[in-house]
Amino acid sequence: MDANNIEVLKVEILPTKEQSGVINYQVGKVTPQMVEEVIREYYYGTPAVGSDEEMILAWAGSQNREQTKRKYYRFGQKLLDWVRNRGIGDLRLVQQPLLLEFIHSWGEVSPYTKSNQILMLRSLWSYGNAENCGYFLRNIASSINYDNFSDLPKAERYLEDWEMAKLGKAAKDMGGKYWLVFSLLFYSGMRVGEVGRVTVPGDEPGKPREDYPGLYWHNFQWFPDPTLADRNRGYYTIKFRGKGGKYREIGLDHETSRAFKKYRGMAGDKMPVFANVSRNPTKRGLPLSDRAIKRMIQDISEAAKVKFSCHWLRHSHATRAIEHKNVFEVQNQLGHSKSDTTKAYVRAKRDAGTGTVLPRF
């Protein structure tokens, strides 16, 4: 081939044409329409939910237990309100630094509360980022570290004798239902959600759906157990709806039973044990809610200057009861399905050890 005889054709050069982008960077103000366009262009699919509110409802509704659904829903609303107050109208525009700022806004909380709420935060973004939801483009919460607080042994949630004495004195000094609520939670080992009325959001606004009804006097049955010294001696058994919706029955010690019998007086079976005296007619006369009982326990904590929660009383009950009852009796009292769960509640005694009972050589 002769390179000198190659014919070169003329090349037509076309004029440049300005390409349209998703956002016109000449515009100084970001409008809601522009934000919607960005989301529509860059998100990989149509989300299964259409708004932050729907996202929170779907996430909370995916939980198994009704009490957990309510807890997740309340946390989601707390996050949503906080984000809205920062001027952000869409959770999908939140970046990780803002989530860290949200965590910092909780202030001084216990390690267990902090780890629990961070796990909920991670769960929310994990659920929203999943393919079956597709609401979040990225899971920005997956790398947030919660310092492994959840790995701390449950038995560390324990109150020493001197702490219990301070709390008991504070509850008695506060009078009213404080001492009775404190005594029932500790001496029965019941969960706060089994003592108080638990409700979850219903299908209609203002009409919550009941999960646990709370305690009424028909849940209590008196069994005489007289002695020569005390013919009026006896104890209550309490039958109630426990965790998982299963009904169970436990016994209440003689002294606490006597206090509740005196407190009951002439109240009929259909009367609540701890009645709500709210001015709200929809709540008045119903059993106190679990949130109201938690507030009472918080008041006792502040008065005694001892930090604790309702669940700490269950751990403290288990550790002391196991010294005199076998593990299966304690398991039945606490309503655990496995004895291993009960054992995890028990704190080992800190003394000179089992070597004290061995022979000396």
PyMOL commands that set and color helices and strands:
alter all, ss='L'
color gray80, all
select helices_A, chain A and resi 3-5+32-42+52-61+66-85+91-93+96-104+111-129+149-151+154-156+161-174+178-188+192-195+217-219+243-245+254-264+290-304+310-321+327-334+339-345+354-357
alter helices_A, ss='H'
color red, helices_A
select strands_A, chain A and resi 198-204+207-212+220-224+234-241+247-251
alter strands_A, ss='S'
color yellow, strands_A
deselect
rebuild
show_as cartoon
